[in-house]
Amino acid sequence: MNRSISCTRVTHKSIIPHCLAALAAAACLLAMSAAHAHGIWFAQRATQLALLYGIGADDLDSVKRLPLVESIAGYDADWKPIPTKLRVAGPLLLVDSESQPTVVTAVLFNGIWSKTPEGEWLKKGRDEVPNATTSEKNYKYAVRIVGPLSAPIPPLPGQTLQIVPVEAKLPELMGKPLKLRVLFHGQPVAGARVMWDWLNDPDGKPVKTAANGTVTIKVRNQGLNVITAIYDGPSDEPTKATKMEHLATLSFVLPHAPE
């Protein structure tokens, strides 16, 4: 959610306090932006794969959120696990693996958040915020296709919500159709909300999956693509949260033309 405020230059001194107050209010609203709307995804930073946290162009402090990461895993082309870990490198969480993976995954538990009637999000359950308008338990999942796929991606461990291309071969050019299936606990799920470009159009209108869990989108970028699916499942702690929000990303890169 993006909010901005601008102040017209004036000479009347009485306007300045109002303008400053408006800026402060805007900053407060930004600070209270819902953490549940953020996700995790993989992207290259200086030729190394990194796990990022944020929304749109805003990748936030991922190192601070390292304690929230429940798992990081790598798999070869036959879906056999490859020893993989995260390494702190300055402001980044870099992915280290013993050999080149075909796919890398991660899971992050972002806690329980409640929204007050005033619109503020608090990292507390509804048992602590009795007047909350909603309370959500939030999980983030990420799958990155690193190498060419020899077969369609199967349901992977820990990926409660997962986006998988129906075919192993990805399109080579942006604008081409890509059929996806969204899995919940390894099974196709209807009604998941899919956004085709999480980085460049996070406020875009989502497309819902069909009864068989599928949706067809057009590949947005000749470069990094981050596709997102959101699905609200039943709460496993109803006294604290009214629902569980699962947010999954699928990222991959379409190579550019040779230089």
N, C-alpha and C positions, 0 to 999 in steps of 0.2 A: 504494500500500500504506500503510495507516494503522496506526500503532502508538501506544499511549498507555499510561502507567503512572501510578498514583496512589498516594499514601502516606497511610496512616491516621495521624492525629495520636496520638502516644504521648509518654509522659514518660520512658521508659527511654532514656538517652543512647546506649546501645550500638546501638540500632536506627537512629539517624540516619545513621551512615556507610553502612550497608547500603542505606538508602533513597536516599542521594545516589549511591551506586554504581549502583543500578538506574536512576536518572534519567540518569546519564551513559551507561550502556549503551544506553538507549532513544534518546538523542540520537545516539549513534554509529550505531545501526541506521538512523535516519532519514537521516543523512548518507550512508550507504552504499546508500540506496534506488536501485534500478536506473534509470539515466537512460534506458534504452531504452524504459521504460514511458511516458515523457512524449511529448507531441505538440505540434503547432502548430495554431492556429486563429485565425480572425478574429472580432473583436467590437468593438462600438462603445464608445468611451470619450469622454464629453463630446461626443457627436454626431459624433465622428471615428472612422473605421475604424482599428483597430490590429491588429498581428500579435502574438499572445500565445504563450507557451511554458509548458507545465506539464501538470497532470493534475487533473481534478476542479475543485474550488474553488481550487486552488493554481496561480495563474498566477505564474510565477517571473520572474527577471531576464531579460527578453527582450533588453534592450540589450546585455548581456554576450555574448549569443549572436548578435549581428548578424554577426560574421565567419563564422559557420557557415551563414548564409543564402546559398544558391547562386543563387536567382532569385526575383524578384517580378514579376508580370505582371498586366495588366488587359486585358479584352476587351469589345467592344461587343456589341450584340444579334445582329450578324452574324458574331461571333467574329473580328473584325479586332482586332489588338493596339492598345492605347491606352498611350502612354508612362506608365509607373508606376514609382514608387520608394518606398523607405522613408526616413523622416526621424525622427531621434532627437528626442524631446520629453520631457525629464526622464526618468522611468523607462519611457517607452513608445516603441514603434516604430510611428509613424503612417504610414498609406498616403496618398501624394500621387499624383494622376493628373491629366492635362491635361483630361480630361472625365469625366463620370460613367460608370463602368464598369457593365456588367451582371454580370460575374464577375471576381473577383480570385483569383489563385493564388500560392502560394509553395512553395519547396523548401528544406529544411534538412538538411544532412548532419551527423549527430551523432557521427560517428566510430565506432571499434571498441571494444567493451567486453567484458571477460572476467570471469567469475564464479569466485571461488576456492572451494575446498571449504568454507571457513568462511562463505560467503554474501556476501562482500564483492565489489562490482563495481569493477573497475579499468579506466581508459581506456587499455587496452593490448591488443594482439593475443595470440593463444595462443602465438605464437612467443616472446613475452616472459613469458607466464604458462603454463609447460608443464603445470602441474597443474590448469589451469582445467577446470571442469565443462562450461562452454559459452562460446563466444565469438561475438559478434554484430556485424555491421556494420549501422548503423542510419540509415535515411533517414526523414524526416518530410515529408509533403505536406499542403497545405491548399487547399481550394476554397471560396470564399464566393460565394453568390448574393446580389448586391446589388440588382439590378433585376429586373423581370418577364422571364421567359424567353419568347421567341417560338418556340423550337424546343428539343428535348432537347439537353443539353450533350454535345458530342462529346469524344473523347479530346483532351486539351489538352497542349501541349508541356511536357516536364519532369515530368508527373504519371505516374510509373511505376505507381503504384497510385492509383486514382481511383474515387470513389463518384459515381455519376450517377443522378438520378431517371429512371425509365423514361419518364415523361410530362413534358412541359414545364410543365404547370400543377401547382403544389403545392397540397396541401390547405389550406383556409382555417382549419380548427379543429383544436385538439389532440385526440388520440384517434382521429383519422381514419387509415385505412391509407395507407401510402406505399410503393410498390414501387420498390426500388433495384436497380441493377446495379453490381457491382464489377469494374473493369477492371484487368488487369495487362499492361503494355506494350500498352495499347489493346484487349486482348481479354478477354472475360468469363472470370472465374476461379472455379473451385469451391473451397470450403473456406476462403474468407476469413472471418475472425471479425468480425462486425459488432456494435457496441454502440450502442444507440439514444439514449443520453444520457450523453455523455462527461463533462459538467460536473457533473451532479447524481447520477449513479450510475456512477462509473468502475469499480466492482467488480462491476457487474451481469453476469449470465451472457450471454455472447455467443451470437449466432445465426449459423450457418455458411451461406454462400451455396450455392445448388444448382448442378447441373452447368452451367446456363446463366448462372451468375454472379449470379442474382437472389436477393433476399430481400425479404420484406414485413414492415414494422414499423408500429407506431402512432406518430404524431407525439407526442412527449412534452410539449412546452411551447407555451403560447400566448405566445410571445416567442422568445428565442434558443434555437435547437436546434443542437447540435453532435453529429453522428453520426460514429462512428469505425469504420474497418476496418483489420485487421492481417493481413498475409500474410507468411509466411516463404518466401523464395525461395532458390535456390542461391547459394552464395558465389562471388564473382568473385575472391577472394583466399583460397583454401583453407588456405594456410599461416598465415594470420592469423585467419580467422573461419570457423566451421563453417556459418554461414548468414547471409543478409541479411534483417533484419527491416524490412519496409515498413509504416509507419503513416500512414494517410490520414484526413483529416477533411473533412466536408462541413458547412458552416454556413449557416444562413438564419434569418430572423425571420418568425414569424407575427404580424401586427399585432393589438393588443388592440382591444377595442370602443371606439368614440368616447366621449370624455369628455363 
